[in-house]
């Protein structure tokens, strides 16, 4: 069974610090990797996607992908209280279906 | 450009009943995917519709069924409701082929409670 694993948290980070979120996946045929942010009671919103090994930066966010280790991470620099949310890792498998992790709850402390 | 609209936003059903959830896709999108998200969990893929046909299905029993209409809107039907069906049901539309670059637009979801 294809799985995506995340630490459920909560992960508590001081305001202004770097938040590091991690995700591992089981399907080596996975093609694209996504990070979504979900506020309580709301739908997921896409933060970043990555499909090549290495780093991809977008503003305060950096996604990192290591296909050999089946590992994808998200770094949030200069964390703000508004970044407090649940972060969902999603992986598009070889059948073009999204497999989701259970999410990591991030708390940014002022 | 309109987004994805789901209806109803909330509903309460009794175990054993049937329910229909509706989703109108974003303008220009031709594919609709449905997800179930239980409390504290990530979304689980139910199925996807493209060109009015089911194009991929997750690990859900046949009592979960769907339709896609010529205008690309979609319905999710659940028969013989069970308590474990209580969840947030998310609809996501996309343009076929754009999913690999994150081309999904999610609706706000329908919160279903089965009592």
Interface residues (C-beta under 8 A of the other chain):
Chain A: X4 X8 X31 X32 X34 X42 X43 X44 X45 X46 X49 X51 X88 X90 X92 X95 X96 X97 X98 X99 X100 X101 X102 X103
Chain B: X33 X35 X40 X41 X42 X43 X44 X45 X48 X56 X58 X90 X99 X100 X101 X102 X104 X106 X107 X108 X109
